[in-house]
């Protein structure tokens, strides 16, 4: 089994153990060290009062993509937590299949940086985010 397959399977298992992520409906489509692509179906219950996908839902997707990208590059026994995130909404998001691609920019001893984008079926970028994450050792 190659590294990409192992990373993707580990992330799928991690997402599968989380009630939040399962209920949200995110799926790990692809993963390699430092990069993750999530798939997600925007449905009626994710819409705001204007009939568009709610920005908070998109922010959750972006945050998760960045976090899992960092997770994919951390050694066992380390953890990460979002400490800051900025989001730019570029186009309205409509119901249907969306992808979120997260990438690590840098991981240091205590701080990591990542970015992500949400993309629709026509490969249009709908939203972009950057994030800062605290990284450390898991407490036991």
C-alpha positions in Angstrom: 0.0 0.0 0.0 1.5 3.4 -1.0 1.6 6.4 1.3 -1.3 8.2 -0.4 -3.6 5.3 0.1 -2.5 4.9 3.8 -3.0 8.7 4.5 -6.4 8.7 2.8 -7.6 5.6 4.7 -6.4 7.0 8.0 -8.2 10.3 7.4 -11.4 8.4 6.3 -11.3 6.4 9.5 -10.8 9.5 11.6 -13.7 11.3 9.9 -15.8 8.2 10.3 -15.3 8.1 14.0 -16.6 11.7 14.4 -20.3 12.1 14.9 -20.0 15.7 13.7 -18.2 14.9 10.5 -20.5 12.0 9.8 -23.6 14.1 10.3 -22.2 16.9 8.2 -21.7 14.4 5.3 -18.1 15.2 4.4 -16.0 12.5 2.6 -12.3 12.3 2.1 -12.0 12.0 -1.7 -8.2 12.2 -2.0 -5.3 12.7 0.4 -1.6 12.9 0.4 0.9 14.3 2.9 0.0 18.0 3.3 -3.0 18.0 0.9 -6.6 16.8 1.2 -9.7 17.0 -1.1 -13.1 16.6 0.5 -16.4 15.9 -1.2 -19.7 17.2 0.1 -23.3 17.5 -1.0 -24.9 20.8 -0.3 -28.6 20.2 0.4 -31.7 22.2 1.2 -30.9 22.2 4.9 -27.6 24.0 4.3 -29.2 27.0 2.6 -29.5 30.5 4.0 -32.6 32.7 3.6 -31.6 33.6 0.1 -31.5 30.0 -1.1 -27.7 29.9 -1.2 -25.3 27.7 0.8 -24.8 29.4 4.1 -21.4 31.0 4.5 -20.9 29.4 7.9 -21.4 25.9 6.4 -18.7 26.8 3.8 -16.4 28.0 6.5 -16.8 24.7 8.3 -15.9 22.9 5.1 -12.8 25.1 4.6 -11.7 24.7 8.2 -12.0 20.9 8.0 -10.1 20.8 4.8 -7.2 22.8 6.2 -7.2 20.9 9.5 -7.1 17.5 7.8 -4.3 18.7 5.5 -2.3 19.5 8.6 -3.3 16.2 10.2 -2.1 14.4 7.1 1.4 15.8 7.6 1.8 15.5 11.4 3.6 12.7 13.1 1.7 10.3 15.4 1.1 11.7 18.8 0.7 15.3 17.7 -2.5 17.4 17.6 -3.7 20.6 15.9 -6.3 23.2 16.8 -7.5 26.1 14.7 -6.5 29.5 16.3 -7.4 31.8 13.5 -9.1 31.6 10.1 -10.0 34.2 7.4 -12.5 33.4 4.7 -13.2 35.2 1.4 -16.5 34.4 -0.3 -16.0 34.8 -4.0 -19.2 33.4 -5.6 -22.5 32.2 -4.3 -22.7 28.5 -3.7 -25.7 26.5 -4.8 -27.0 23.1 -3.8 -25.1 20.2 -5.3 -21.7 18.5 -5.1 -18.9 20.7 -3.8 -15.2 19.9 -3.2 -12.9 21.5 -0.7 -9.1 21.3 -1.2 -6.9 22.0 1.8 -3.1 22.5 1.6 -0.4 22.9 4.2 1.7 26.0 3.7 4.1 25.4 6.6 4.2 23.3 9.8 6.5 24.5 12.6 7.1 23.2 16.1 4.1 25.1 17.6 2.3 26.8 14.7 1.1 25.6 11.3 -0.4 27.5 8.3 -2.8 26.2 5.7 -5.1 27.4 3.0 -8.2 25.9 1.3 -10.8 26.6 -1.4 -14.3 25.4 -2.1 -14.9 24.5 -5.7 -18.2 23.7 -7.5 -18.8 21.2 -10.3 -17.7 23.7 -13.0 -14.3 24.0 -11.2 -15.2 27.6 -10.1 -13.6 28.7 -6.8 -16.5 29.8 -4.5 -14.6 30.6 -1.3 -11.0 30.7 -0.1 -9.5 30.6 3.4 -6.3 30.8 5.2 -5.8 29.5 8.7 -3.3 29.4 11.6 -3.2 26.3 13.8 -1.6 25.5 17.1 0.3 22.2 16.9 1.7 20.3 19.8 1.8 16.9 21.5 -1.4 15.1 22.4 -2.0 15.1 26.2 -2.4 11.8 27.8 
